Amino acid sequence: MQHEICNVTFHGKLGFAPPCDEDAKVGRVLDLGTGTGLWAIDYGDYHPETEVLGVDLSPIQPQDVPPNVRFEVDDVEEDWLYSRPFDYIHLRFMNGSLVNWKKLITKAYNNLVPGGYFEIQDNDFVFTSDDSTLPPEQPLAEFGQLIREAVERFGSAFVPCPELKNLMVDVGFEDVILEKFKWPSNPWPKDDHHKRIGQWNFHNFADAAEALALAPLTRAHGWTKEEVQVFLVGVRKDMRDPKIHSYMPIYNIVGRKPMKEDTPAPPQDTAQGQDIVPAANADAAPGSSAH
């Protein structure tokens, strides 16, 4: 369902980098954390001349795909062994699943052709409001904080998306642009566009809330399953309350590798983001990205 919500959010665009333009002619595309593979399949349908590769830890992609699309089971945090560079690398909703964002961004940089684009579509798992109708003590706001704390205890991190933009600049990307979008928690907005997103997002989150919460809250915070279920009653109540004007910020970040590299990106094994890698690494971070 997240892929459909993104389609609505981005007005039908798969991304905002030039390779996503309708008339773009692109050679090779890599979709990191491809999940169900829907983004890669759509891109392959729209650009039949393009070789599209989607990679993910889980082999949950369909078998019936366009002839120019293929999938591989791979860990994007391990060494990349691709024989040829890509024109465009895309990543969606992997925040909280990675140990070292700067290292991954560096690998993306090193595996792009000069002038190639890297695009991130992600969130910080933060629930907020612009009119203070969601104070921090509300269960929905607390839920986001608890999940972020749990992920850090598992050894990963939710890195603020504006910081991801800075990391892309540090690695060497040029013309880096960050855009912010909003996923309302329910159909509270007055405008039709955000009302529709709110309808989709409410059902998406309500269906997935227990699956999202159970492992982090029991394993990292020591809650019982019953305590989690009671807490989620309050979370869902906040989600459906039209008087609470809450939303989750969604970010799109695009950067271009220079046509001519004046300063090469740092080697992959030394690209350590000092505030990005948590000290603890107790368990694996829960889940992988879903498209």
N, C-alpha and C positions, 0 to 999 in steps of 0.2 A: 504493500500500500504506500510505502514511503516514496517509491518511484512515481506513482500517480500524483502524490501531493507535490513533489518537486516539479512535475510537469505543469501543474496548475500555478505554483508559485512563480516559476520562470516563464510563464505564458507560452508553454509548449517548447521552449528551447532546452536542448540537452546541456548547454553550457554557454558561456559568454566569450570564450576564446574564439579567435577567428576560425579555427578548424571546425567549429560548430555552425558556421554560416552555411546556408543552403547550397551556395555555389562553390563551397570550398572543395579543393582537390587535395586530398591528404593521402600520404603513403601508408604510414604505420601508426596505429593508435594502441596505447596500453591503458587498460582500466584496472586500477589497483583496488583490491578488496571488492571484487565484482559482485559478491553475494549471489543473488538469484540470476544475475547476468542480464537483467532487463535493459539497463543502460547500454551495455555493449551490443545487445541485439538491435536495439533501436538505432544506435549509431551505424551499425552495419547495414541496416535496411535503408537508411537515408543516404549512406555513402557507399554504394556497392563496389566502388573502385578501391576502397580502403581495406587493408589487412588489420583486423581488430583482434586483439588478444586480451582476454579477461583472466585475472588470477585471483585466487582466494584460497584460504585454508580448507574450506568445506566444498566438496563436490556436489553442490546442490543446483547446478545449472541444468536447464533442459537439454535434451539431445537434439531436438529439431530446431536448428538455428540456421541463419543465412550461411551460404558457402564461404563467405569471407570472414566469418567469426569463429573463433575457437577459444576454448577455456583450458586452463592448466591449474592443478593444485599446487600452490606454492606459498611460502611464507615471505612476505615482502620485506621483512626485517632481516632476512638472511641475505647472503651475497646474490647480486643479480648477475646472471650469466648469459644475457641476451647477446646474440651474435651481431645484431645491427641496431642502431639507435632508432628512436621513435620521433615522429613529428609532433605528437601530442600525447601527453600523459594526463589521465583523469583520475581523481580520487573523490569518493563521497562517503561521509559518515564513518570515519575511522578514528575520530577523536575518542580517547579512552581505551583504544585497543592497541596503541603503539607504546613502546618503551622510550624510543628516541626519535622525536619528530625531525630534528635537524639532520640526523643521519639519513633518514628516508628522503627528505627534500634534496639532500646532496646527491643521493643515488638517482633521483629523478633528473636532476640537472645533468649529471654525467651521462645519462642514457638518452638525452635528447640531441637531435641535430641542432647545429647553430640556427637560431631563429625559431626553434621549436617552443611549444607552450606547455606549461604545467598549470592545471586547474584543480583547486580544492573546493568542495562543497561540503560544509560541515557546521557543527554547532558546539556549544560549550556545555550542553545539558543544564542550562540555566532557565528557570522560569521567573519572569519578572512582569512588571506593569509600569506604564508611564504615568499613571494617576494614583499610585499608592493603594490601589484596591487589593493588591497582593502583598501584604507585609511579610517580612522574613519569617515570622513565627507561624504562618499558615502552613498546613501540611504539604501543599503543593510546592511551595518555595523550599521547605525543609527537605522534601524528597530529592530535589536536584542536588542540594548540598551533601546529603548523605551518600548519594550515588557517587559523586565526585570524590569524596573522602575514601569510599570503599575501593574505587579503582586505583587510587594512589597506593593504598595498602597492598593491593594485588601486584604492584610494580609498574603500573602504567600511569597515565595522567590525562586529565582533560586540560589541554592547553588553550588559553583564551585565543580565539581566532584572530584578533588583531595582532597577537604576538606571532602567529604563524606567518602573517604578512611580513613582519620584521625579519623572521628567519629566512624567508625566501629572498629578501633583499641582501641579507648577510651572506647567503650562499652564492649570490651573483646574478640572480634574476633581475631583469630590467622591466620598467613600465608596470610595476606590480600594482594592481587595483583590487581593493576590497569593497564589496557591496553588502549591505545588510538588508535582510528580509525578515518578515515576521510570520510565525505560525501561531495564530490565536488558539487558545485552549478549547474554545467552543465557538459557536456562531454569534458571539457577542458583537463583532464589528457591524457598522451600519452599511459599509460598502459591500457590494456583491462579491468582489474578488476575495477579500479577506474573510467574509462570511463563509464562502465555499471552502476555503482552506481550513477554517475553524471546524466545519462539519467533518471533513476528512480527518483532521488531526485528532479530534475528540475520539472518534471510533478507533483510529489507529492506536492511540495511547491507552484507551480504556481496555482494549483487547490485550495489549502487551504489558500492562503495568505489573502484574504479578510475576511474569517471566523476567522482566527487567529487575525487579526488586528482590526476589527471593534469595538468590545466591549472594549478592552484595550485602544485604542486611543481615542474613544469618551467618555467613562466613566471616565477614569483615567486622560487623558491629555486634555479633553475638546474640541477635534477636532470635526468638522462636518463630516458627511458621505462623502460629496463631497471632503473635504480636505484629508480624508483617501484614497479615490480612486485616487486622483491626486498623492499623495505620493507613492502609490503602483505602479503607472506607472514607476517611477524611480527605485523602488525595483526590479520589473520584468525585467527592462532593464539591471540592474546589473547582475541579475541571468542568463540571456541568453548570456551575453557578454563573449566570449571565451578568451578575453584578460585579463579578471579579474579572477585570479586563486584563487577564494575564496572557502572555505569549512566550514562545521560545524564539530567541533570535537565531536566524539561519544566515550563514555567511557564504559568499562566493568570492574566491581569491584567484586571480589570474596573473601569471608572470611569464615573461618571455626570456629565453636564453639568448644572450647577445649573438649577433651574426659573427662577430669576431671577438674571441675571448682575450681581454687584456690581462685578467687575473683568473687563473683556473680555480675551480671550486676546490675546497680542501679535500684531501683523500678521505675515502669513506670511513676508514677505521679510526680516523682522528676527529671526525666531525661530531663532537660531543656538545650538546646544548647544556650548559651548566645548571640552568634552572629548569630543564626539561626532563632530566632523568631522575626519578625518585630514588631515594637511598634504599628503600625497602624493595624486595622482590620476592614476596612470600609465595604467592600463587599466580597462576596465569590469569590475565584479565578476562572477565566474563564476556563471551560472545565474540562474534566478528561482525564486520560491517554488513548491513542489509540495504539493498537497493529496491 
